[in-house]
């Protein structure tokens, strides 16, 4: 081939690879497999190595990086990159909406996820990337073009040969952060603290090959001059950018007024833990461009947009003391006593420290300033220590070797310590609280304080004592807050609980490792208590989702004479020992795993029960092992992940049809 033919082939390869990148990253619909893509890329790399003078500076091969800058040049933005004002409450959002309505605007808004990353401006000339710049001070940013070229979701050549500037956010996914940290730990290096700092540090590496190794990603969200392209709304601008080859966030949504905003925030707050990237809020933008221009901007912020910030997930406070508590299994757990602090809308003064190994590994000491997070937005825990704030007076941790309640020596099992004293008050109280709790026997009116009071008064010392409370009717009516009607209601709750299905009783007994889901699997499999008690270790191990640890725990529980006496006593008191749910062998459902997302006409708990009754499993997150996604209205990120993994998707009518048949 002559040079003209070679140059023609190189342009052809670039065009094909750019199209394949567009299909993969923007459309999420690749038309060739990875091996074909790799073959085309290798051919282009070989031609560029043989004929470097013909190589294009925006060739897709440049994504591997390798150029080393001495420093970053400065770039002045043609239009300033403004920040956004922040709002923190529903009241703030209503105020923002009212301010817009006072201008005689009936607003439609675009709601977007606020990605926790680094802002970037991309400039294209004749459809080819000219430069990329950071926000900087809003007027002048840094030239990060070489590093941005390594980001596969940012096109080097657009679908149309136009001049344009677009803006967006560079970020690193949770999965990439986890993978990089595993490598660093393996190599004896400190793990990266969070995805945002890693994205920011990676994009400012002087050696672009380092940025290439970090697997950066990007979403584009702003077109500074949409009217120049005949675009009159922000949502149309997002669609236009997508047509050009940019990746926009699939969660962007056009909504009507304040209700639409609040519904979106509620939905994305719930979906947040399962998103593949970190977000710290929701961005709210007025959709109509002419209305945006009417409102204008302050020196720092546009008046037509704002960012709702989630309450802080983690905060710093002082650890005042470490105390020990005893759970229903006898496990003794260290707990941090904290200076009260607000975490995600709750005042936290106590947090779990898990066990001795956890405290020693993090070197947590009394007097330390610590970072508190809410695990799963529910359970507060001490995540890390601000070692730099130590003064030298902090007290190192020492695990107790005796039970904090009864004083008996503890027994160590694996990383945990247990009180094995069968007469320990703390164990009894916790087991009674658990027995009465929701999801277990659901004895409404028997909260933690009530159960503790009844224990201390001698009314309920053991589980069967709940079913003898009628003996203390007169005494109960003398207690503060208890009248004749409330006492009768308590006794009625106790009597009604005898009818509960087997899985509720199994869970309520507090068998180690047996939660309500496991209890339901066991109840469906064995149908009655006696069959479960007589099951062999092999029988238990053969059940899907049970496993050797749970099987061993069950055998240990049912081998204990005291536990057997308790079950016989409960039988004599009239508690139901059979599974009351339907046992259906539905071949379409049996042993299949389902994830439910979005709003359905049927209650979600009702649908879950129907799937479980038909032999299926309902799980929370989508993975390659998921058999079906059940899709309702306004789905979250689970829908996008299911599409990416090729998981079969059912609507409400289809899943109900499977269940009915």
C-alpha positions as CSV (number, residue, x, y, z in Angstrom):
1,X,0.0,0.0,0.0
2,X,1.2,3.5,-0.7
3,X,1.1,6.2,1.9
4,X,-2.2,7.6,0.6
5,X,-3.9,4.2,1.0
6,X,-2.3,3.8,4.5
7,X,-3.6,7.2,5.6
8,X,-7.0,6.3,4.2
9,X,-7.0,3.0,6.1
10,X,-5.9,4.8,9.3
11,X,-8.8,7.3,9.0
12,X,-11.2,4.4,8.3
13,X,-10.0,2.5,11.4
14,X,-10.4,5.7,13.5
15,X,-13.9,6.2,12.2
16,X,-14.9,2.5,13.0
17,X,-13.4,2.6,16.5
18,X,-15.0,5.9,17.3
19,X,-18.4,4.5,16.2
20,X,-17.8,1.4,18.3
21,X,-16.9,3.6,21.3
22,X,-20.1,5.6,20.8
23,X,-22.2,2.4,20.7
24,X,-20.5,1.0,23.8
25,X,-20.3,4.1,26.0
26,X,-23.1,6.3,24.9
27,X,-25.8,3.9,23.5
28,X,-24.8,1.0,25.8
29,X,-25.4,-1.3,22.8
30,X,-22.1,-2.7,21.4
31,X,-22.4,-4.2,17.9
32,X,-19.1,-6.3,18.1
33,X,-17.5,-8.4,20.7
34,X,-14.3,-7.3,22.6
35,X,-12.0,-9.5,20.4
36,X,-13.1,-7.7,17.2
37,X,-12.6,-4.3,18.9
38,X,-9.2,-5.3,20.1
39,X,-8.2,-6.5,16.6
40,X,-9.1,-3.2,15.0
41,X,-7.3,-1.2,17.8
42,X,-4.1,-3.3,17.3
43,X,-4.1,-2.7,13.6
44,X,-4.4,1.1,14.1
45,X,-1.6,1.0,16.7
46,X,0.7,-0.9,14.4
47,X,0.1,1.5,11.5
48,X,0.7,4.5,13.7
49,X,4.0,3.0,15.0
50,X,5.1,2.4,11.4
51,X,3.9,5.8,10.1
52,X,4.1,8.2,13.1
53,X,3.9,11.2,10.7
54,X,0.4,10.1,9.7
55,X,-1.0,9.7,13.3
56,X,-3.8,11.9,14.3
57,X,-3.4,13.7,17.7
58,X,-7.0,12.7,18.5
59,X,-6.6,9.0,17.6
60,X,-8.4,6.6,19.9
61,X,-5.0,5.0,20.5
62,X,-4.0,8.0,22.6
63,X,-6.3,6.9,25.4
64,X,-3.4,4.9,26.9
65,X,-1.6,8.1,27.8
66,X,2.1,8.4,28.1
67,X,2.8,12.1,27.6
68,X,4.5,13.8,30.5
69,X,3.9,17.5,31.2
70,X,6.2,19.7,33.2
71,X,3.2,21.7,34.4
72,X,-0.4,22.5,33.4
73,X,-0.9,25.5,31.1
74,X,-3.7,28.0,32.0
75,X,-6.9,28.3,29.9
76,X,-9.3,31.2,30.1
77,X,-13.0,30.1,29.8
78,X,-14.9,31.9,27.1
79,X,-17.9,31.9,29.5
80,X,-17.3,31.6,33.3
81,X,-17.8,28.2,34.9
82,X,-20.1,29.2,37.8
83,X,-20.7,27.2,40.9
84,X,-24.2,26.3,42.2
85,X,-25.9,27.6,45.3
86,X,-26.8,25.0,47.8
87,X,-30.1,24.1,49.5
88,X,-30.4,21.6,52.4
89,X,-34.1,21.2,53.2
90,X,-37.5,20.9,51.6
91,X,-38.3,24.4,52.8
92,X,-35.2,25.7,50.9
93,X,-36.3,24.0,47.7
94,X,-39.8,25.5,48.1
95,X,-38.2,29.0,48.5
96,X,-36.2,28.4,45.4
97,X,-39.3,27.5,43.4
98,X,-41.3,30.4,44.8
99,X,-38.6,32.9,43.8
100,X,-38.8,31.6,40.2
101,X,-42.6,31.7,40.2
102,X,-42.5,35.4,41.4
103,X,-41.0,36.2,38.0
104,X,-44.3,34.9,36.4
105,X,-42.7,31.7,35.3
106,X,-44.6,28.4,35.4
107,X,-41.5,26.2,35.8
108,X,-40.5,22.8,34.5
109,X,-37.3,21.6,36.0
110,X,-34.6,19.1,35.0
111,X,-33.4,17.0,38.0
112,X,-29.9,15.5,37.8
113,X,-27.7,13.5,40.2
114,X,-24.9,15.6,41.6
115,X,-21.9,13.4,40.9
116,X,-19.1,13.7,43.4
117,X,-16.2,14.4,41.1
118,X,-14.3,17.1,39.3
119,X,-15.8,19.7,36.8
120,X,-14.4,19.8,33.3
121,X,-14.9,22.0,30.2
122,X,-14.4,20.4,26.8
123,X,-13.8,22.4,23.6
124,X,-14.2,20.9,20.1
125,X,-13.2,22.4,16.8
126,X,-14.8,20.9,13.7
127,X,-15.9,18.0,15.8
128,X,-12.4,17.2,17.2
129,X,-11.3,17.7,20.8
130,X,-9.3,20.9,20.9
131,X,-8.7,21.1,24.7
132,X,-10.0,20.2,28.1
133,X,-9.8,22.4,31.2
134,X,-10.6,22.3,34.9
135,X,-13.0,24.8,36.4
136,X,-10.1,26.5,38.3
137,X,-11.4,29.8,39.8
138,X,-14.3,29.8,37.3
139,X,-12.6,32.2,34.9
140,X,-9.2,30.5,34.4
141,X,-8.7,26.7,34.6
142,X,-5.8,24.3,33.9
143,X,-5.2,22.5,30.6
144,X,-5.8,18.8,31.3
145,X,-6.2,17.7,27.6
146,X,-3.7,14.8,27.6
147,X,-5.3,13.3,30.7
148,X,-8.8,13.7,29.4
149,X,-7.9,11.9,26.2
150,X,-7.5,8.7,28.4
151,X,-11.1,8.8,29.5
152,X,-13.0,6.4,27.2
153,X,-16.4,7.9,27.8
154,X,-15.2,11.3,26.4
155,X,-15.3,11.3,22.6
156,X,-12.2,12.5,20.8
157,X,-14.2,13.0,17.7
158,X,-17.9,14.0,17.6
159,X,-20.7,12.6,15.4
160,X,-21.0,16.0,13.7
161,X,-18.1,18.3,12.6
162,X,-19.2,21.3,14.7
163,X,-17.5,23.8,17.0
164,X,-18.9,23.4,20.5
165,X,-18.1,23.7,24.2
166,X,-19.7,21.3,26.7
167,X,-19.2,20.8,30.5
168,X,-19.5,17.9,32.8
169,X,-18.1,15.9,35.7
170,X,-15.1,13.5,35.8
171,X,-15.5,10.8,38.4
172,X,-14.3,7.3,39.4
173,X,-16.8,4.5,40.0
174,X,-17.1,2.7,43.3
175,X,-16.0,-0.5,41.6
176,X,-12.8,1.1,40.2
177,X,-11.9,2.6,43.6
178,X,-12.3,-0.8,45.3
179,X,-10.2,-2.5,42.6
180,X,-7.4,0.1,42.8
181,X,-7.4,-0.1,46.6
182,X,-7.1,-3.9,46.6
183,X,-4.0,-3.5,44.4
184,X,-2.5,-0.9,46.7
185,X,-3.1,-2.9,49.8
186,X,-1.5,-6.0,48.1
187,X,1.5,-3.8,47.4
188,X,1.7,-2.5,50.9
189,X,0.5,1.0,50.0
190,X,-2.2,3.1,51.8
191,X,-5.6,2.8,50.1
192,X,-7.2,5.9,48.5
193,X,-9.6,7.6,50.9
194,X,-12.5,8.3,48.5
195,X,-13.5,8.4,44.9
196,X,-13.7,12.2,44.6
197,X,-10.2,12.9,45.8
198,X,-8.8,10.1,43.6
199,X,-10.6,11.5,40.5
200,X,-9.2,15.0,41.2
201,X,-5.7,13.7,41.8
202,X,-5.8,11.4,38.8
203,X,-6.8,14.1,36.3
204,X,-4.0,16.4,37.5
205,X,-1.2,13.8,37.1
206,X,1.6,15.2,35.0
207,X,2.1,11.7,33.4
208,X,-1.0,10.9,31.4
209,X,-0.3,7.2,31.6
210,X,-1.0,7.3,35.3
211,X,-4.4,8.9,34.6
212,X,-5.1,6.1,32.0
213,X,-4.5,3.4,34.6
214,X,-7.1,5.0,36.9
215,X,-10.1,4.2,34.6
216,X,-11.7,7.6,34.9
217,X,-15.2,8.2,33.7
218,X,-17.4,11.2,32.8
219,X,-21.0,12.5,32.5
220,X,-21.7,15.6,30.5
221,X,-24.5,17.9,31.8
222,X,-24.2,21.5,30.4
223,X,-24.2,23.3,27.1
224,X,-23.2,26.9,27.8
225,X,-24.7,28.4,24.6
226,X,-27.7,26.3,23.5
227,X,-29.5,29.0,21.5
228,X,-26.6,29.0,19.1
229,X,-27.7,25.5,18.1
230,X,-31.4,26.3,18.0
231,X,-32.0,24.6,21.4
232,X,-34.6,26.2,23.7
233,X,-34.6,23.9,26.7
234,X,-32.0,22.3,28.9
235,X,-33.5,18.8,28.4
236,X,-33.2,19.2,24.7
237,X,-29.5,20.3,25.2
238,X,-28.9,17.0,27.1
239,X,-30.4,15.0,24.2
240,X,-28.4,17.0,21.7
241,X,-25.1,16.3,23.6
242,X,-26.0,12.6,23.6
243,X,-26.6,12.6,19.8
244,X,-23.1,14.1,19.4
245,X,-21.5,11.1,21.2
246,X,-21.3,12.4,24.9
247,X,-22.5,10.2,27.8
248,X,-25.2,11.9,29.8
249,X,-26.6,10.5,33.0
250,X,-29.5,8.1,32.5
251,X,-31.1,9.4,35.7
252,X,-31.7,12.9,34.3
253,X,-35.5,13.7,34.5
254,X,-37.8,16.4,33.3
255,X,-40.3,17.1,36.1
256,X,-43.3,19.4,36.8
257,X,-42.9,21.9,39.7
258,X,-42.0,21.3,43.3
259,X,-43.8,17.9,43.7
260,X,-41.7,16.5,40.8
261,X,-38.5,17.7,42.5
262,X,-39.3,16.3,45.9
263,X,-40.4,12.9,44.5
264,X,-37.1,12.7,42.5
265,X,-35.1,13.5,45.6
266,X,-36.9,10.9,47.7
267,X,-36.4,8.2,45.0
268,X,-32.7,9.0,44.5
269,X,-32.0,9.2,48.2
270,X,-33.3,5.6,48.5
271,X,-31.3,4.5,45.4
272,X,-28.1,6.2,46.4
273,X,-26.4,3.3,48.1
274,X,-26.8,1.1,45.1
275,X,-25.6,3.6,42.5
276,X,-22.2,2.6,40.9
277,X,-20.8,6.0,41.7
278,X,-20.8,8.5,44.6
279,X,-23.4,11.3,44.6
280,X,-23.7,14.1,47.2
281,X,-27.0,15.6,46.1
282,X,-29.5,16.5,43.4
283,X,-29.1,19.4,40.9
284,X,-32.3,21.3,40.0
285,X,-32.3,23.3,36.8
286,X,-35.0,25.5,35.2
287,X,-35.6,23.8,31.9
288,X,-36.5,26.8,29.6
289,X,-33.4,28.6,28.3
290,X,-35.1,32.0,27.8
291,X,-36.4,31.9,31.3
292,X,-32.9,31.0,32.5
293,X,-31.6,34.1,30.7
294,X,-34.3,36.3,32.2
295,X,-33.3,35.2,35.7
296,X,-29.6,35.6,35.0
297,X,-26.8,35.0,37.6
298,X,-25.1,36.5,40.6
299,X,-21.4,37.0,40.5
300,X,-21.0,33.4,41.7
301,X,-24.2,31.5,41.0
302,X,-26.9,31.1,38.3
303,X,-30.3,32.1,39.7
304,X,-32.0,29.4,37.7
305,X,-30.3,26.4,39.2
306,X,-29.4,25.1,42.7
307,X,-28.0,21.9,44.3
308,X,-29.8,20.1,47.0
309,X,-27.1,18.6,49.3
310,X,-27.8,15.3,51.1
311,X,-27.3,15.5,54.9
312,X,-23.7,14.6,55.8
313,X,-23.1,10.9,55.7
314,X,-20.1,11.2,58.0
315,X,-19.1,13.7,60.6
316,X,-16.3,14.2,63.2
317,X,-16.9,14.1,66.9
318,X,-15.0,13.2,70.1
319,X,-15.0,9.7,71.5
320,X,-15.6,10.2,75.3
321,X,-15.6,6.6,76.5
322,X,-15.9,2.9,75.4
323,X,-18.4,0.7,77.1
324,X,-19.4,-2.9,76.7
325,X,-22.9,-4.3,76.0
326,X,-24.2,-7.9,76.0
327,X,-26.5,-9.0,73.1
328,X,-29.1,-11.8,73.1
329,X,-26.5,-14.4,72.0
330,X,-24.2,-13.4,74.8
331,X,-21.8,-11.6,72.5
332,X,-20.1,-8.7,74.3
333,X,-19.6,-5.7,72.0
334,X,-17.5,-2.5,72.6
335,X,-19.5,0.7,71.9
336,X,-18.3,4.2,71.6
337,X,-19.8,6.9,73.7
338,X,-19.6,10.2,71.7
339,X,-20.1,13.9,72.1
340,X,-23.6,14.1,70.5
341,X,-23.5,14.9,66.8
342,X,-26.0,15.1,63.9
343,X,-25.6,12.4,61.2
344,X,-28.0,12.3,58.4
345,X,-30.7,14.0,60.4
346,X,-30.3,12.0,63.6
347,X,-28.5,12.9,66.8
348,X,-25.9,10.3,67.5
349,X,-24.3,9.8,70.9
350,X,-23.4,6.1,70.7
351,X,-21.9,4.0,67.9
352,X,-20.8,0.3,67.5
353,X,-17.2,-0.7,67.5
354,X,-18.0,-4.2,66.4
355,X,-15.3,-6.2,68.2
356,X,-11.8,-6.2,69.7
357,X,-10.1,-6.8,66.3
358,X,-11.9,-3.9,64.7
359,X,-10.8,-1.4,67.5
360,X,-7.2,-2.6,67.6
361,X,-6.8,-2.6,63.8
362,X,-8.0,1.1,63.7
363,X,-6.2,1.9,67.0
364,X,-9.3,3.6,68.3
365,X,-8.7,5.3,71.7
366,X,-10.8,7.1,74.3
367,X,-10.3,10.8,73.7
368,X,-9.8,10.4,69.9
369,X,-11.6,12.6,67.4
370,X,-13.4,10.0,65.1
371,X,-15.3,9.9,61.9
372,X,-18.9,8.6,62.3
373,X,-21.0,7.2,59.5
374,X,-24.4,5.6,59.3
375,X,-23.9,2.1,57.8
376,X,-26.8,1.6,55.4
377,X,-28.1,4.9,56.6
378,X,-29.3,3.2,59.8
379,X,-26.6,1.9,62.2
380,X,-24.0,4.5,63.3
381,X,-20.4,3.3,63.5
382,X,-17.0,4.7,64.0
383,X,-15.3,4.6,60.6
384,X,-11.9,6.1,61.2
385,X,-9.7,8.1,63.5
386,X,-8.3,11.6,63.1
387,X,-4.8,10.6,64.2
388,X,-3.4,14.1,63.4
389,X,-5.6,15.5,66.2
390,X,-4.1,13.4,69.0
391,X,-2.6,15.2,72.0
392,X,-1.0,12.3,73.8
393,X,-3.6,11.9,76.5
394,X,-5.8,9.4,74.6
395,X,-6.3,6.1,76.4
396,X,-5.5,2.9,74.4
397,X,-8.3,0.3,74.2
398,X,-8.4,-2.9,76.3
399,X,-11.0,-5.6,75.8
400,X,-12.9,-6.6,78.9
401,X,-12.4,-10.2,80.0
402,X,-15.5,-10.4,82.1
403,X,-19.2,-9.8,81.4
404,X,-20.1,-6.2,82.2
405,X,-23.5,-7.3,83.7
406,X,-22.9,-10.5,85.6
407,X,-19.1,-10.4,86.0
408,X,-18.5,-13.9,84.8
409,X,-15.4,-14.6,82.6
410,X,-15.9,-14.3,78.8
411,X,-15.2,-17.0,76.3
412,X,-13.5,-16.1,73.0
413,X,-14.9,-17.5,69.7
414,X,-13.2,-16.3,66.5
415,X,-13.0,-12.5,66.8
416,X,-15.8,-12.2,69.3
417,X,-16.2,-12.7,73.1
418,X,-19.3,-14.2,74.7
419,X,-20.8,-14.4,78.1
420,X,-21.8,-18.0,78.6
421,X,-23.5,-17.6,82.0
422,X,-27.0,-19.0,81.5
423,X,-28.3,-16.7,84.3
424,X,-26.9,-13.4,82.9
425,X,-29.6,-10.7,83.1
426,X,-28.4,-8.8,80.1
427,X,-28.7,-11.9,77.8
428,X,-32.1,-12.6,79.1
429,X,-33.4,-9.0,78.6
430,X,-32.0,-8.8,75.1
431,X,-33.5,-12.2,74.1
432,X,-36.9,-11.1,75.5
433,X,-36.8,-7.8,73.6
434,X,-35.9,-9.7,70.4
435,X,-38.7,-12.2,70.9
436,X,-41.3,-9.4,71.2
437,X,-39.9,-7.3,68.3
438,X,-41.4,-6.6,64.9
439,X,-40.6,-9.4,62.4
440,X,-40.4,-11.8,65.3
441,X,-43.5,-12.4,67.4
442,X,-44.5,-8.7,66.9
443,X,-45.9,-8.1,70.4
444,X,-47.1,-4.5,69.9
445,X,-46.7,-2.5,73.1
446,X,-43.7,-4.5,74.3
447,X,-41.0,-2.0,73.5
448,X,-37.5,-2.2,75.0
449,X,-38.3,-0.2,78.1
450,X,-41.5,-2.1,78.8
451,X,-39.8,-5.5,78.5
452,X,-36.9,-4.3,80.7
453,X,-39.4,-3.0,83.4
454,X,-41.3,-6.3,83.3
455,X,-38.1,-8.3,83.7
456,X,-37.0,-6.1,86.7
457,X,-40.4,-6.5,88.3
458,X,-40.2,-10.3,87.9
459,X,-43.2,-10.5,85.5
460,X,-41.2,-11.8,82.5
461,X,-38.0,-13.6,83.2
462,X,-38.2,-16.2,80.4
463,X,-39.9,-16.4,77.0
464,X,-42.8,-18.5,78.2
465,X,-43.6,-15.8,80.9
466,X,-45.1,-13.6,78.2
467,X,-47.9,-16.2,78.0
468,X,-48.5,-16.1,81.8
469,X,-48.9,-12.4,82.1
470,X,-52.6,-12.6,82.8
471,X,-51.5,-13.6,86.4
472,X,-50.2,-10.1,86.9
473,X,-53.2,-8.2,85.4
474,X,-53.9,-6.2,88.6
475,X,-50.2,-5.4,89.2
476,X,-49.8,-4.2,85.6
477,X,-52.7,-1.8,85.9
478,X,-51.0,-0.1,88.8
479,X,-47.9,0.7,86.7
480,X,-47.5,4.2,85.3
481,X,-48.9,4.4,81.8
482,X,-50.9,1.2,82.1
483,X,-54.7,1.3,82.4
484,X,-57.2,-1.4,82.2
485,X,-57.7,-1.0,78.4
486,X,-53.9,-1.0,77.6
487,X,-53.3,-4.1,79.8
488,X,-56.1,-5.9,78.0
489,X,-54.6,-4.9,74.7
490,X,-51.2,-6.3,75.7
491,X,-52.7,-9.6,76.8
492,X,-54.7,-9.8,73.5
493,X,-51.4,-9.2,71.5
494,X,-49.8,-12.1,73.5
495,X,-52.7,-14.5,72.8
496,X,-52.8,-13.5,69.1
497,X,-49.1,-14.2,68.7
498,X,-49.7,-17.9,69.3
499,X,-51.1,-18.1,65.8
500,X,-48.0,-16.8,64.1
501,X,-46.5,-18.9,61.4
502,X,-43.4,-21.1,62.1
503,X,-40.9,-18.7,60.5
504,X,-41.8,-15.9,62.9
505,X,-41.2,-18.2,65.9
506,X,-37.9,-19.5,64.5
507,X,-36.7,-16.0,64.1
508,X,-38.0,-15.0,67.6
509,X,-36.1,-17.8,69.3
510,X,-32.8,-15.9,68.5
511,X,-31.0,-18.9,67.0
512,X,-27.5,-17.6,66.0
513,X,-27.2,-16.7,62.3
514,X,-31.0,-17.3,61.7
515,X,-32.6,-14.1,60.5
516,X,-36.2,-13.8,59.2
517,X,-35.2,-14.7,55.6
518,X,-33.4,-17.8,56.7
519,X,-36.2,-18.7,59.0
520,X,-38.7,-18.5,56.1
521,X,-36.6,-20.7,53.9
522,X,-36.4,-23.3,56.7
523,X,-40.1,-23.1,57.5
524,X,-41.1,-23.6,53.9
525,X,-38.7,-26.6,53.5
526,X,-39.6,-28.5,56.7
527,X,-43.2,-27.2,57.3
528,X,-43.2,-28.0,61.0
529,X,-40.9,-27.6,64.0
530,X,-40.4,-31.3,64.7
531,X,-39.2,-32.0,61.1
532,X,-36.7,-29.2,61.4
533,X,-35.5,-30.3,64.8
534,X,-34.9,-33.9,63.5
535,X,-33.1,-32.8,60.3
536,X,-29.6,-34.0,59.8
537,X,-26.6,-31.8,59.1
538,X,-26.6,-33.2,55.6
539,X,-30.2,-32.2,55.1
540,X,-29.6,-28.7,56.3
541,X,-26.4,-28.3,54.2
542,X,-28.2,-29.3,51.0
543,X,-30.7,-26.4,51.2
544,X,-29.8,-23.4,48.9
545,X,-28.9,-20.3,50.9
546,X,-28.3,-22.1,54.2
547,X,-24.7,-23.2,54.2
548,X,-22.5,-24.9,56.7
549,X,-22.3,-22.1,59.3
550,X,-26.1,-21.8,59.7
551,X,-26.5,-25.6,59.5
552,X,-24.0,-26.1,62.4
553,X,-25.7,-23.3,64.4
554,X,-29.1,-25.0,64.0
555,X,-27.8,-28.4,65.1
556,X,-26.1,-26.9,68.1
557,X,-29.3,-25.1,69.1
558,X,-31.5,-28.2,68.8
559,X,-28.9,-30.4,70.6
560,X,-29.2,-28.2,73.8
561,X,-31.6,-29.7,76.4
562,X,-32.6,-26.3,77.7
563,X,-33.7,-25.2,74.2
564,X,-35.6,-28.4,73.6
565,X,-37.5,-27.9,77.0
566,X,-38.3,-24.3,75.9
567,X,-39.9,-25.5,72.6
568,X,-41.9,-28.2,74.4
569,X,-43.1,-25.6,76.9
570,X,-44.2,-23.3,74.1
571,X,-46.0,-26.2,72.4
572,X,-47.9,-26.8,75.6
573,X,-48.8,-23.1,75.8
574,X,-50.5,-23.5,72.4
575,X,-48.0,-21.7,70.1
576,X,-48.3,-22.7,66.5
577,X,-45.4,-24.9,65.3
578,X,-46.3,-25.2,61.6
579,X,-45.6,-23.1,58.5
580,X,-48.9,-21.4,57.5
581,X,-47.8,-20.0,54.2
582,X,-48.6,-21.8,50.9
583,X,-46.0,-24.2,49.6
584,X,-46.2,-24.0,45.8
585,X,-44.0,-25.8,43.4
586,X,-43.9,-23.2,40.6
587,X,-41.2,-24.3,38.1
588,X,-41.0,-20.8,36.6
589,X,-40.2,-19.3,40.0
590,X,-38.6,-22.0,42.1
591,X,-34.9,-21.3,42.9
592,X,-34.9,-18.1,40.8
593,X,-33.7,-14.8,42.2
594,X,-35.6,-11.6,41.6
595,X,-34.8,-7.9,42.1
596,X,-37.7,-5.4,42.4
597,X,-37.2,-1.8,41.4
598,X,-39.6,1.2,40.9
599,X,-43.2,1.8,41.9
600,X,-45.7,-1.0,41.5
601,X,-49.5,-1.2,41.8
602,X,-49.2,-4.2,44.1
603,X,-47.6,-3.7,47.5
604,X,-43.9,-4.6,47.3
605,X,-44.0,-6.8,50.5
606,X,-47.0,-8.6,49.1
607,X,-45.1,-9.3,45.8
608,X,-42.1,-10.5,47.8
609,X,-44.3,-12.9,49.8
610,X,-45.8,-14.3,46.6
611,X,-42.4,-14.9,45.0
612,X,-41.1,-16.6,48.2
613,X,-44.3,-18.7,48.5
614,X,-43.7,-19.9,44.9
615,X,-40.2,-21.0,45.8
616,X,-38.2,-17.9,44.5
617,X,-35.9,-15.5,46.2
618,X,-36.0,-11.7,46.4
619,X,-32.6,-10.0,46.6
620,X,-31.7,-6.4,46.9
621,X,-29.0,-5.8,44.3
622,X,-28.5,-6.7,40.7
623,X,-25.6,-9.0,39.7
624,X,-24.9,-11.6,37.0
625,X,-26.5,-14.2,39.3
626,X,-29.9,-12.3,39.2
627,X,-32.5,-14.2,37.1
628,X,-35.1,-11.5,36.7
629,X,-35.6,-7.8,37.3
630,X,-39.2,-6.8,38.1
631,X,-39.7,-3.2,36.8
632,X,-42.1,-0.6,38.1
633,X,-42.5,3.1,37.3
634,X,-39.6,5.5,38.0
635,X,-37.0,2.8,38.4
636,X,-33.6,3.5,40.0
637,X,-30.1,2.5,38.9
638,X,-30.9,-1.2,39.3
639,X,-32.7,-1.0,35.9
640,X,-29.7,0.4,34.1
641,X,-27.4,-2.3,35.6
642,X,-29.8,-5.0,34.7
643,X,-29.9,-3.8,31.1
644,X,-26.0,-3.6,31.1
645,X,-25.8,-7.2,32.3
646,X,-28.6,-8.5,30.0
647,X,-30.8,-9.6,32.9
648,X,-34.4,-10.5,31.7
649,X,-36.8,-7.7,32.7
650,X,-40.4,-8.3,33.7
651,X,-43.2,-5.8,34.1
652,X,-45.8,-6.1,36.8
653,X,-48.3,-8.0,34.6
654,X,-45.6,-10.5,33.5
655,X,-44.4,-11.4,37.0
656,X,-48.0,-11.8,38.2
657,X,-48.7,-14.0,35.2
658,X,-45.7,-16.2,36.1
659,X,-47.0,-16.4,39.7
660,X,-50.5,-17.2,38.7
661,X,-49.5,-20.0,36.3
